[in-house]
Amino acid sequence: MYVIENTDIEICRAWQGHQIEKRWFVAVNGRFEIRIVKIDDFENPSESLEPQSFMLKGKSMDSLFIDAGFASSIKALELNSKLVVFSDYHLDEIKDNYKFDSQKWKQK
């Protein structure tokens, strides 16, 4: 478990994915936009993948489950937003962290 708390609302943590790891996100303060995309090939993903977008609000403690095989983009929409992240693996327990260009699958 860890907490994501961006220093400002201009930061977008895009794109990080996992072939094996599953994660759960819970907004505990503020609002977040989380975009996810199902990765077709972790070594050379297609440019034409279509992300889905979700809004999580701290007031209602919204949560989102992201299954293995997805990459995510996380952006706080309000100052002081906090997102708690749960994983089914400990940090660095497995080698399963893939980072992709932040401009890939840009919102249209």
Stockholm file with secondary structure:
# STOCKHOLM 1.0

chainA/1-108         MYVIENTDIEICRAWQGHQIEKRWFVAVNGRFEIRIVKIDDFENPSESLEPQSFMLKGKSMDSLFIDAGFASSIKALELNSKLVVFSDYHLDEIKDNYKFDSQKWKQK
#=GR chainA/1-108 SS CEEECCSSTTCEEEEEEESSCCEEEEEEESEEEEEEEECSCSSSCCTTCCCEEEEEETTTTCEEEECTTEEEEEEESSTTCEEEEEESSCTTSSSCCEECCTTTTCCC
#=GC SS_cons         CEEECCSSTTCEEEEEEESSCCEEEEEEESEEEEEEEECSCSSSCCTTCCCEEEEEETTTTCEEEECTTEEEEEEESSTTCEEEEEESSCTTSSSCCEECCTTTTCCC
//
